[in-house]
C-alpha cells in the first residue's frame, strides 16, 4: 500500500489504503462480527449501503456510526462491540 493511513481498530493499529471505508478496513483486519443483536447473534455488514445497520460501530467515541458509509481517516479510533 503506497498511499495508506493508520487507524486503530479495537486498540490495535492497522494500515489501510486511503479511501477505504471503515467496514472494509474492519473486514480486512479479519474481524467478522461488528456487534451483537439484542438476542446475542453476531452482526456484520449485509447491504453495504447503510440500510441494514449491520455495520454499526463506535468511531472516535461516537456510537452507532455506520461503518459502510464512513471513510477511514488517519488516526481514527474504531471500536467494534
Residue pairs with C-beta under 8 A, 6 or more apart in sequence:
1 15
1 16
1 17
3 17
3 18
4 15
4 16
4 17
4 18
5 15
5 16
5 18
5 72
5 73
5 74
5 75
6 13
6 14
6 15
6 16
6 74
6 75
7 13
7 14
7 16
7 22
7 25
7 72
7 73
7 74
7 75
7 76
7 77
7 78
8 14
8 75
8 76
8 77
8 78
9 25
9 26
9 29
9 31
9 78
9 79
9 80
10 31
10 78
10 79
10 80
11 79
12 29
14 25
14 28
14 29
16 24
16 25
16 28
16 72
18 72
19 71
19 72
20 28
20 71
20 72
21 67
21 68
21 69
21 70
21 71
21 72
22 55
22 57
22 59
22 65
22 67
22 68
22 70
22 71
22 72
22 76
22 78
23 34
23 45
23 48
23 55
23 67
23 68
23 70
25 72
25 78
26 34
26 57
26 67
26 78
26 80
27 44
27 45
31 80
32 42
32 44
33 42
33 43
33 44
33 80
33 81
34 43
34 44
34 45
34 54
34 55
34 56
34 57
34 67
34 80
34 81
35 42
35 43
35 56
35 57
35 80
35 81
36 42
36 43
36 81
37 43
43 54
43 56
44 54
44 55
45 52
45 54
45 55
45 67
45 68
46 52
46 54
47 54
47 68
48 68
49 68
49 69
50 66
50 68
50 69
53 66
55 66
55 67
55 68
56 63
56 64
56 65
56 66
56 67
57 65
57 67
57 78
57 79
57 80
57 81
58 64
58 65
58 78
58 79
58 80
59 65
59 67
59 70
59 76
59 77
59 78
59 79
60 76
60 77
61 77
67 78
